[in-house]
Amino acid sequence: MAQNLDLDRIDVNDAQACEQWARRLDATPEELKEAVQAVGDNPGDVEAHLKGVRSSTNSDRVKEELKKG
């Protein structure tokens, strides 16, 4: 872990911090960035969002995408 990892927010513009948060939250850096874009940079909110995304089925995701466009 980096010495200066900010535990209060996730900075996806800092490549090293992004990698560390991704490992910490068991996500890819891309998933992390998408989650931050969706819910903001609060680690608790990002973690909850990632857990919610993972709990949906592929069928649920397809239906959501069809609704969008």
HUVEN-V781222 format. One record per residue. N is the residue number from 1. SS is DSSP state (alpha for helix, beta for strand, coil for the rest). BURIAL is I if it has 24 or more other ideal C-beta (glycine too) atoms within 12 Angstrom, else O. D_FIRST is the distance of its C-alpha to the first C-alpha in Angstrom with 1 decimal. Layout:
N:SS:BURIAL:D_FIRST
N:SS:BURIAL:D_FIRST
This chain:
1:coil:O:0.0
2:coil:O:3.8
3:coil:O:6.4
4:coil:O:8.5
5:coil:O:7.2
6:coil:O:10.7
7:coil:O:11.3
8:coil:O:14.9
9:coil:O:15.0
10:coil:I:13.7
11:coil:I:14.5
12:coil:I:15.5
13:coil:O:16.9
14:coil:O:13.6
15:alpha:O:13.0
16:alpha:O:9.3
17:alpha:I:8.7
18:alpha:I:11.3
19:alpha:O:9.8
20:alpha:I:6.6
21:alpha:I:9.3
22:alpha:I:11.6
23:alpha:O:9.9
24:alpha:O:9.4
25:coil:I:13.0
26:coil:O:14.4
27:coil:I:15.8
28:coil:O:16.4
29:alpha:I:15.5
30:alpha:O:19.3
31:alpha:I:19.5
32:alpha:I:16.8
33:alpha:I:18.8
34:alpha:O:22.0
35:alpha:I:20.9
36:alpha:I:19.9
37:alpha:O:23.3
38:alpha:O:25.1
39:alpha:O:23.8
40:coil:O:21.9
41:coil:I:18.4
42:coil:O:18.2
43:alpha:I:15.5
44:alpha:O:18.2
45:alpha:O:20.8
46:alpha:I:18.7
47:alpha:I:17.9
48:alpha:O:21.6
49:alpha:I:22.7
50:alpha:I:20.8
51:alpha:O:22.3
52:alpha:O:25.7
53:alpha:I:25.6
54:alpha:O:24.9
55:alpha:O:27.7
56:coil:O:30.3
57:coil:O:32.5
58:alpha:O:33.2
59:alpha:O:36.6
60:alpha:O:35.3
61:alpha:O:33.2
62:alpha:O:36.3
63:alpha:O:38.5
64:alpha:O:36.1
65:alpha:O:36.1
66:alpha:O:39.9
67:alpha:O:40.3
68:alpha:O:38.3
69:coil:O:40.5
